[in-house]
Amino acid sequence: MDFSLSEEEKAIRETARTFIRKEVMPLEHEVLRRERNHQPSLDRSELRELQLKAKKFGFWGLSTPEEYGGMDLPAVMQSLIWTEIGRSFVPFRFGGEADNILFYANEEQKKEFLIPTIEGERISCFAITEPGAGSDAANIKLSARRDGDDWVLNGEKTFITNGNDADFAIVVAVTDREKGARGGGTTAFLVDREMGWRSEFIQTMGEGGPASLIFENVRVPSRNILGEIGQGFELGMQWIGKGRYTIPSHALGIAERALQMAIDYANTRETFGRPIGVNQAIQWMIADSETELEAARWLVLRAAWTVDQGMDPRHSSSMAKLYGAGMVNRVVDRVLQIHGGMGYTRELPVERWYRQVRLYRIFEGTDEMQRLILSRDLLRGYTMIGGHLA
Ligand SMILES: Cc1cc2nc3c(=O)[nH]c(=O)nc-3n(C[C@H](O)[C@H](O)[C@H](O)COP(=O)(O)OP(=O)(O)OC[C@H]3O[C@@H](n4cnc5c(N)ncnc54)[C@H](O)[C@@H]3O)c2cc1C
């Protein structure tokens, strides 16, 4: 068994690391200052400027097919890059990307929605969650009623990332109540903000925040249906599926950086005349953190590898998401403890990570939903224990 990365993987990872170190990390001080003053961490033009710089470095559209100017990187390579991004808390991501399901758009829709999103001229958001339907997304109620060649949307979506900034939303709506979500009763619509939906900011414990989207008789033409009528829930599940290995990949980067900070602090901070790192209580926190980090790394890389092999990645991605999200929460908690009072201040990013990573156990499938998927696969015999080694 060979655990080493290929020369190409090492080279791309190194270039990404260099870009993050040279161009992104220098902004960290300013980002913390702004956030302490309740200002946005990075505005739209600053992010775009960074993304264009990254484009010159060769990073544009990590997952975007080459015909759209992207890199179309294998999942393992994307995972390695997301880990590098995670090493800085500046809310940066490489440009040239679009929601995976936007590639189902027809030619007209591609010109209107997909290409401008890839180019960074338009911002999208994806909306399935509702006040009455989160983990049980199949229970959504936002309705789309056909009226001539239009559809009229009524209802509310909630917790929508980018919902405040988005120019358009990909909205999963009920088009046939009788059929239910899994029976083809939902459809995805591309809905411009000008069509009349409005957003309301939701305060959270994290920086930035998602939004509620309110639809009151929002009229959408049939030509704005994404994919087929009845395909909404299926597209929604595909959208969520991608995050199951990118979220824990990002978590690895956060944990690596935070743990290194704790190690440096343990070697320099002195109590009772000696560095705190000489105490076994501190040493064990460091040892446990590295062990869990490595365990998460291999779960994440195997999930990404499974994608690259064209195998069904759902089971391994659920394990990576469940364990990776838990790992980063435990590591950041220990890192905060090692920093003592300093860890609790807003001088350092540690308390920021502590707030940020709590979300990782909730969105794109809670811990409980991942456990439900994993146990169901085993109980029904869809997956054998250790089956991936067969
Ligand atoms: C910051 C943020 C950004 C988000 N971004 C988006 C987005 O862009 N688009 C989007 O559509 N959604 C988004 N979401 C929504 C997110 O996916 C949901 O919050 C998540 O799926 C959980 O749903 P819920 O909050 O309704 O919790 P609920 O489903 O009400 O669950 C509450 C608790 O009960 C547990 N639970 C539920 N059912 C079971 C069960 N059967 N067995 C055991 N435990 C159970 C859950 O795990 C959870 O702990 C976002 C959420 C947040 C907080």
PDBQT file of the ligand as one rigid body, heavy atoms in Angstrom, charges set to zero:
ROOT
HETATM    1  C1  LIG A 401     -24.623  28.852   8.563  1.00  0.00    +0.000 C 
HETATM    2  C2  LIG A 401     -25.508  27.892   7.829  1.00  0.00    +0.000 A 
HETATM    3  C3  LIG A 401     -25.442  27.837   6.437  1.00  0.00    +0.000 A 
HETATM    4  C4  LIG A 401     -26.299  27.001   5.735  1.00  0.00    +0.000 A 
HETATM    5  N1  LIG A 401     -26.307  27.031   4.360  1.00  0.00    +0.000 NA
HETATM    6  C5  LIG A 401     -27.317  26.421   3.678  1.00  0.00    +0.000 A 
HETATM    7  C6  LIG A 401     -27.481  26.637   2.262  1.00  0.00    +0.000 A 
HETATM    8  O1  LIG A 401     -26.689  27.337   1.618  1.00  0.00    +0.000 OA
HETATM    9  N2  LIG A 401     -28.556  26.061   1.641  1.00  0.00    +0.000 N 
HETATM   10  C7  LIG A 401     -29.463  25.281   2.306  1.00  0.00    +0.000 A 
HETATM   11  O2  LIG A 401     -30.417  24.822   1.682  1.00  0.00    +0.000 OA
HETATM   12  N3  LIG A 401     -29.324  25.038   3.652  1.00  0.00    +0.000 NA
HETATM   13  C8  LIG A 401     -28.287  25.607   4.343  1.00  0.00    +0.000 A 
HETATM   14  N4  LIG A 401     -28.159  25.399   5.714  1.00  0.00    +0.000 N 
HETATM   15  C9  LIG A 401     -29.119  24.559   6.400  1.00  0.00    +0.000 C 
HETATM   16  C10 LIG A 401     -28.515  23.295   6.997  1.00  0.00    +0.000 C 
HETATM   17  O3  LIG A 401     -28.225  22.375   5.985  1.00  0.00    +0.000 OA
HETATM   18  C11 LIG A 401     -29.504  22.764   8.061  1.00  0.00    +0.000 C 
HETATM   19  O4  LIG A 401     -29.429  23.650   9.164  1.00  0.00    +0.000 OA
HETATM   20  C12 LIG A 401     -29.183  21.353   8.486  1.00  0.00    +0.000 C 
HETATM   21  O5  LIG A 401     -29.457  20.451   7.446  1.00  0.00    +0.000 OA
HETATM   22  C13 LIG A 401     -29.984  20.929   9.714  1.00  0.00    +0.000 C 
HETATM   23  O6  LIG A 401     -31.335  21.224   9.579  1.00  0.00    +0.000 OA
HETATM   24  P1  LIG A 401     -32.103  22.015  10.765  1.00  0.00    +0.000 P 
HETATM   25  O7  LIG A 401     -31.282  23.176  11.129  1.00  0.00    +0.000 OA
HETATM   26  O8  LIG A 401     -33.495  22.251  10.316  1.00  0.00    +0.000 OA
HETATM   27  O9  LIG A 401     -32.095  21.033  11.986  1.00  0.00    +0.000 OA
HETATM   28  P2  LIG A 401     -33.198  19.873  12.272  1.00  0.00    +0.000 P 
HETATM   29  O10 LIG A 401     -33.374  19.018  11.071  1.00  0.00    +0.000 OA
HETATM   30  O11 LIG A 401     -34.426  20.496  12.854  1.00  0.00    +0.000 OA
HETATM   31  O12 LIG A 401     -32.463  19.036  13.380  1.00  0.00    +0.000 OA
HETATM   32  C14 LIG A 401     -32.338  19.471  14.749  1.00  0.00    +0.000 C 
HETATM   33  C15 LIG A 401     -31.496  18.433  15.492  1.00  0.00    +0.000 C 
HETATM   34  O13 LIG A 401     -32.164  17.167  15.479  1.00  0.00    +0.000 OA
HETATM   35  C16 LIG A 401     -31.320  16.188  14.911  1.00  0.00    +0.000 C 
HETATM   36  N5  LIG A 401     -32.158  15.248  14.176  1.00  0.00    +0.000 N 
HETATM   37  C17 LIG A 401     -33.068  15.505  13.208  1.00  0.00    +0.000 A 
HETATM   38  N6  LIG A 401     -33.628  14.387  12.760  1.00  0.00    +0.000 NA
HETATM   39  C18 LIG A 401     -33.053  13.365  13.439  1.00  0.00    +0.000 A 
HETATM   40  C19 LIG A 401     -33.169  11.945  13.416  1.00  0.00    +0.000 A 
HETATM   41  N7  LIG A 401     -34.008  11.332  12.583  1.00  0.00    +0.000 N 
HETATM   42  N8  LIG A 401     -32.401  11.222  14.258  1.00  0.00    +0.000 NA
HETATM   43  C20 LIG A 401     -31.547  11.833  15.114  1.00  0.00    +0.000 A 
HETATM   44  N9  LIG A 401     -31.368  13.163  15.184  1.00  0.00    +0.000 NA
HETATM   45  C21 LIG A 401     -32.121  13.918  14.349  1.00  0.00    +0.000 A 
HETATM   46  C22 LIG A 401     -30.376  16.947  14.000  1.00  0.00    +0.000 C 
HETATM   47  O14 LIG A 401     -29.200  16.214  13.718  1.00  0.00    +0.000 OA
HETATM   48  C23 LIG A 401     -30.131  18.176  14.826  1.00  0.00    +0.000 C 
HETATM   49  O15 LIG A 401     -29.181  17.887  15.809  1.00  0.00    +0.000 OA
HETATM   50  C24 LIG A 401     -27.231  26.172   6.437  1.00  0.00    +0.000 A 
HETATM   51  C25 LIG A 401     -27.254  26.193   7.830  1.00  0.00    +0.000 A 
HETATM   52  C26 LIG A 401     -26.420  27.041   8.532  1.00  0.00    +0.000 A 
HETATM   53  C27 LIG A 401     -26.511  27.065  10.035  1.00  0.00    +0.000 C 
ENDROOT
TORSDOF 0
